[in-house]
Amino acid sequence: QVRLVESVGGLVQPGGSLRLSCAASGFTFSSYAMRWYRQAPGKERELVAYISRFGSTTNYADSVKGRFTISRDNAKNTVALQMNSLKPEDMAVYYCNAHVGNSVYWGQGTQVTVSS
């Protein structure tokens, strides 16, 4: 079955950096685009970053452009989100996401806290 497992997030000071990773299994990873979403308390889940099957295309939410970078390693079935210059408004639960066939799969989510 499809599994998406995010790495542990953490607490980081404003201006700091954090790297999230997501290990995928149960499907042909290189055949599917991958996404990172986030959900802050009281807010809807929002798309943060997208990467195409082979990484040739990436897209970002305006709020994270120039600060976040999505990447993937198809040999290891992993997708990563490098987050730099973190702001308090980046604090949220971050989710790895895959659309496989007609189904949508989510990781369990990982908390990112940005606070001094």
N, C-alpha and C positions, 0 to 999 in steps of 0.2 A: 504494500500500500504506500501511497505517497506520504512522505514525512518531510517536514521542514523544521529544523531545529536551530534556533538562534543562539548565539553566544550570550554570555552574561553581559548585561550593560554595566552601568555603574554611575558613580557620582563624579562629576568633573566641575571644575570652577569655570566661570564665564571666561571665554577666550581660549579655553583648553581644547583638547582633541580626544576623540574616542573612535575606535574602530569596531564595528559590529560585523559579525560573519553569520552566515546561514548555511548549514549543511543539508543538502537535499538528497533524498533517496526515493526509490520506488517508481521512478520514471526516467525517461531518456533526457537527462538534464540539458544536453546541448541542443535539443529540439525545441526548447521553449524559452521565451523571454521571461525575465524575472523582475520583480518589483519590491521596493520597500515602501511601507506605509507607516504612519504614526498616528497615535490618538492621544491627545492631551485630555486631562480631566474636564468634563463638561463640553467637550467639542467632538465633532464628527471625525471619523477616521479619514485621513487625507493621504493622497499619493505623494510620496517624497521623491522617489527616483525610479527610473525604468532603464533596463538594459536589454538589448536584443539578444538573440540566440548566441551569436558569436562575439558580442560586445562591440560591434561596429557602430551601433547607435545607442546613445544615452540621452535621457531627458530628465529634467529636474523641475521641481516646484520652484517658482520664483523666489520663495522665501529662503531657499537653500543654495541657489545657484552661486557658484564661485567659492562655496565653503564645503560642500559635500561632494564626494566622488563615489560613484557606484562602479564596481568591477566584478568580474567573474573569472573562475578558473574551471573550465569544462573538464579538465583532467581530474580534478578533485571534487567536482560537483558542489562547488561552493560559490556563493555570491557574497560580496562584502560591501559595506558602506563606511567609507572613511569620512568622519565628521570633524571639521576643523573650525576654529573661531566660534565655538559653541556659545549660544546665547540662552538666557533663561527661557525664552519662548520656544526653544528646541526641546525642552523637557517634555517627555511623553513616553508612552509605551510604543516601541518600534516592532513592526511585524514584517516578516519575510512573506512573500506572496508568489504563487504560481497559478497560472491558468493552464490546466492540462485537460485537453479535450473540452468537454462541456462542463467541467467542474472547476471550482476555485478552491485553492488550498491555502491555509494560513499556518504560520508557525505559532508557537505558544505566546510569543511576545516577550520583549525584554525591556526593562525599565531603564531609561536614561534620565538622570537627574542633573540639572545644571544649576549650581548654587555655590555661593561663596560661604 
